[in-house]
Amino acid sequence: MRILVTGGGGFIGRFLVSDLVKKGYDAIVVDRGPSPFVEHQRIKYYVGDVTNVIQINNIMAKHKPDVVIHLAALLADTCEIEPLQATKVNIEATQNLIELSITHGIKRFVFMSSASVYHPDTPEPVREEDAGKPVSYYGVTKYAGELIGSWYYRKGLIDFRALRPTVVFGPGRFRGPSAEYSSMIIERALNNEKVIVKNPNDKVNYIYVRDVVSVLILLAEAEKVKYRAYNAAGFVSRVIEFVEMVKKYIPTLQYEVQPHETVRYAAVIDDSRIREELGWRPQYTYEKAIEDYIETVRKGEELFRVY
């Protein structure tokens, strides 16, 4: 199977592409940054932009992918500052990719959405049908992408399915508001830098990057799915508890609590839909995720800065 991955050189993308290749799939990658991958016969890497319709069209025509996994997007902090650009990249480019996929006969389109499509005060547990009241512009763009893709699906034009992960963390996650209370806690601890905890009592649903990749691949492989959107959750923790857990593995970690208003997300997410239909289960517990993160960084494996 040939899979086109937009944003494939980014944080989630590089883990995804690596696992796709390990499974014997061919990955065609489009990303703005230079390739983080060693040369591999199953990886075709293009430095480009998802807003460049001509380039994407040419890539699809040349490689004839079977599936698109669309990760490329502006992150939440940029969306708040540049909403017009966010509309262009996160909404218009998504629709253009769907249109091009239809033109080239691509059978499946997997869209990386987000739990930000939910209002943070949605009664818990939050289910897929509770979407539609995002408070961030990033959430608005993700929900718009879902609505657009679902419209094309209802018209019988493409098999669209979206994934709504919670707060994704892992090696290489250096940007986005939620990085401050997930990945950057570990990064700063490893670099002997003091960690500033701005939202110690906020509940967060963390999911490790390798678990997100596993469910993306399931959605790409599945011949048929019942729904257009699926939640994927990991473990719930207060931020201060996450910090203390990291400290168990990195005893030199020093932190200071400086309460400050931060972006909130719904925390208790019901992902029984994906579990029951496709049999997915997160493999990384609280402890296992932090252990793998630290081991990966210390080995230097797959750690790079792409932005």
C-alpha positions in Angstrom: 0.0 0.0 0.0 1.2 3.5 -0.9 0.4 6.2 1.7 0.8 9.9 1.2 1.6 11.6 4.5 1.3 15.3 4.7 3.3 16.8 7.6 5.3 13.6 7.6 8.5 15.2 8.7 6.9 16.6 11.9 6.5 15.4 15.4 3.8 12.7 14.8 4.7 12.3 11.2 8.2 10.9 11.7 7.0 8.2 14.1 4.2 7.4 11.6 6.4 7.2 8.6 8.9 5.0 10.4 6.2 2.6 11.4 4.6 2.5 8.0 7.9 1.5 6.4 8.4 -1.1 9.1 5.1 -2.6 8.1 6.2 -2.7 4.5 4.2 0.2 3.2 5.5 2.9 0.8 5.4 6.4 2.3 5.2 9.5 0.1 5.9 12.4 2.4 5.2 16.1 2.0 6.5 18.5 4.6 7.9 22.1 4.8 11.1 21.1 6.5 14.0 19.0 5.3 13.8 15.2 5.6 14.6 13.8 9.0 14.9 10.3 7.6 17.9 8.4 6.4 17.6 7.5 2.7 15.2 4.6 2.3 13.7 3.0 -0.8 10.2 3.0 0.7 10.3 6.8 1.5 9.8 9.5 -1.1 10.2 12.8 0.6 9.2 16.2 -0.9 9.9 19.5 0.6 6.7 21.4 -0.1 3.5 23.0 1.2 0.0 21.5 1.4 -1.4 24.8 0.1 0.5 24.3 -3.2 -2.2 22.6 -5.2 0.0 22.1 -8.3 2.8 20.4 -6.4 0.4 18.1 -4.5 -1.4 17.2 -7.8 1.9 16.3 -9.4 3.0 14.2 -6.5 -0.3 12.3 -6.5 -0.1 11.8 -10.3 3.4 10.4 -10.0 3.1 8.1 -7.0 -0.6 7.2 -7.2 -1.2 6.7 -3.4 -3.9 4.4 -2.1 -4.5 6.4 1.1 -3.8 9.9 2.4 -3.0 10.6 6.0 -3.3 14.3 6.5 -1.3 15.6 9.4 -0.1 19.0 8.2 -1.6 21.9 10.0 -0.8 25.1 11.8 -0.7 24.6 15.5 -3.0 26.1 18.1 -0.8 29.1 19.1 -0.3 30.2 15.5 -4.0 29.8 14.7 -4.9 32.3 17.5 -2.4 34.8 16.1 -3.0 34.3 12.4 -6.6 33.1 11.9 -6.6 33.9 8.2 -3.5 31.9 7.5 -4.9 29.1 9.7 -8.0 29.1 7.5 -5.9 28.8 4.4 -3.7 26.0 5.8 -6.0 24.0 8.0 -9.3 24.3 6.2 -8.8 25.3 2.5 -5.8 23.0 2.1 -7.7 20.1 3.6 -10.5 20.6 1.1 -8.1 20.9 -1.8 -6.4 17.7 -0.7 -9.8 15.9 -0.6 -10.6 17.2 -4.0 -7.3 16.1 -5.4 -7.7 12.7 -3.7 -11.0 12.2 -5.5 -9.5 13.3 -8.8 -6.7 10.7 -8.5 -9.0 7.9 -7.3 -7.6 7.7 -3.8 -9.9 5.4 -1.8 -9.3 6.6 1.8 -8.5 9.9 3.5 -7.5 9.9 7.2 -7.7 13.3 8.8 -5.8 14.2 11.9 -8.3 16.1 14.0 -8.1 16.9 17.7 -10.0 16.7 21.0 -10.0 20.5 20.7 -13.2 20.2 18.8 -14.9 19.8 22.2 -15.7 22.5 24.6 -13.5 22.1 27.7 -16.6 22.1 30.0 -18.4 19.4 28.1 -20.0 16.9 30.6 -17.7 13.9 31.0 -17.1 11.4 29.6 -16.9 13.2 26.3 -18.2 11.3 23.3 -17.8 11.9 19.6 -21.3 13.3 19.2 -20.4 16.1 21.7 -18.2 17.9 19.2 -19.1 21.3 17.7 -18.3 23.9 20.4 -14.5 24.5 20.2 -13.1 27.5 22.0 -9.8 27.8 20.1 -9.5 28.8 16.5 -7.4 25.6 16.0 -10.4 23.6 17.2 -12.6 25.5 14.8 -10.3 24.6 11.9 -10.2 21.0 12.9 -14.0 20.7 13.2 -14.4 22.5 9.9 -12.1 19.9 8.3 -14.2 17.1 9.7 -17.4 18.7 8.4 -16.0 19.2 5.0 -14.7 15.6 4.8 -17.9 14.2 6.1 -19.8 16.1 3.4 -17.7 14.5 0.6 -18.3 11.1 2.3 -22.0 11.5 2.3 -21.8 12.4 -1.4 -20.1 9.0 -2.0 -16.9 10.6 -3.2 -14.3 9.4 -0.7 -14.0 7.3 2.4 -13.2 10.0 5.0 -12.3 9.2 8.6 -11.0 11.5 11.3 -9.0 10.9 14.5 -9.5 13.0 17.6 -6.5 12.4 19.9 -6.2 14.0 23.3 -2.9 15.8 24.3 -0.2 14.1 22.3 3.3 14.0 23.8 6.6 12.3 22.9 10.1 13.1 21.8 10.3 15.9 19.3 7.2 17.8 20.6 8.5 21.3 21.1 5.6 23.5 20.0 2.0 24.1 20.7 0.4 25.2 24.0 0.0 21.7 25.4 3.7 21.0 24.9 4.4 23.2 27.9 2.7 20.7 30.3 3.7 17.5 28.5 6.8 17.0 26.4 8.6 20.2 27.5 8.5 19.1 31.2 10.6 16.1 30.3 12.8 18.0 27.9 13.7 20.6 30.5 14.3 18.0 33.1 16.7 16.2 30.8 18.5 19.4 30.1 18.7 20.3 33.8 16.5 23.3 33.3 13.9 24.4 35.9 10.3 23.5 35.0 7.7 26.2 35.4 4.3 24.7 36.1 1.5 27.2 35.2 -1.5 24.9 35.5 -0.7 22.4 38.3 -4.3 21.3 39.0 -5.6 21.1 35.5 -6.7 17.6 34.5 -5.2 16.5 31.2 -5.7 13.4 29.1 -2.3 12.5 27.8 -1.7 10.1 24.9 1.8 8.9 23.9 2.8 9.5 20.3 3.4 5.9 19.5 -0.2 5.1 20.5 -1.5 7.8 18.2 0.5 6.3 15.3 -0.9 2.9 15.9 -4.5 4.1 15.7 -3.7 6.2 12.6 -2.4 3.1 10.9 -5.5 1.1 11.9 -7.7 3.8 10.3 -5.6 3.8 7.2 -5.7 0.0 6.9 -9.4 -0.6 7.7 -11.5 -1.4 4.6 -14.6 0.0 6.2 -15.4 2.0 9.3 -18.8 2.8 10.8 -18.2 6.4 11.7 -16.5 9.5 10.4 -14.7 10.5 13.7 -13.0 8.6 16.4 -11.6 9.6 19.8 -8.3 8.2 21.0 -7.3 8.7 24.7 -4.5 7.7 26.9 -4.3 8.4 30.7 -5.7 11.3 32.8 -3.5 13.1 35.2 -3.3 16.5 36.9 -0.3 18.4 35.5 1.5 18.4 38.9 1.1 14.6 39.1 2.7 14.3 35.7 5.6 16.5 36.9 6.0 14.3 40.0 6.0 11.1 37.9 8.7 12.5 35.6 10.7 13.4 38.8 10.6 9.7 39.7 12.6 9.0 36.6 14.7 12.2 36.6 15.3 12.9 40.3 17.3 16.1 39.4 14.1 17.7 38.1 13.4 21.1 39.7 10.1 22.9 39.3 8.3 26.0 40.4 4.6 26.5 40.5 3.5 29.8 38.9 -0.3 29.6 38.4 -1.3 31.2 35.1 -4.3 30.8 32.8 -3.6 28.2 30.1 -5.5 26.6 27.3 -7.8 23.9 28.7 -9.1 20.7 27.0 -11.8 18.2 27.9 -10.0 15.5 30.0 -12.2 12.5 30.4 -12.7 11.2 26.9 -14.7 8.2 25.9 -12.9 6.3 23.1 -14.9 3.1 23.3 -15.9 3.6 19.7 -12.4 2.9 18.3 -11.8 0.2 20.9 -14.9 -1.8 20.1 -14.8 -1.4 16.3 -11.2 -1.8 15.5 -9.8 -3.4 18.7 -7.4 -0.6 19.4 -5.9 -0.2 22.9 -3.2 2.2 24.0 -0.1 0.3 24.8 1.7 3.0 26.7 0.7 3.5 30.3 1.8 6.5 32.4 5.0 4.9 33.4 5.8 3.1 30.1 5.4 6.3 28.1 7.7 8.3 30.3 10.3 5.5 30.3 10.2 5.2 26.5 10.4 9.0 26.1 13.5 9.2 28.3 15.1 6.2 26.7 14.5 7.5 23.2 16.0 10.9 23.9 19.0 9.4 25.7 19.7 7.1 22.8 19.3 10.0 20.4 16.9 7.8 18.3 14.5 9.8 16.2 15.1 13.0 18.2 15.3 16.1 16.0 13.8 19.6 15.7 12.0 20.1 12.5 10.3 23.5 12.9 
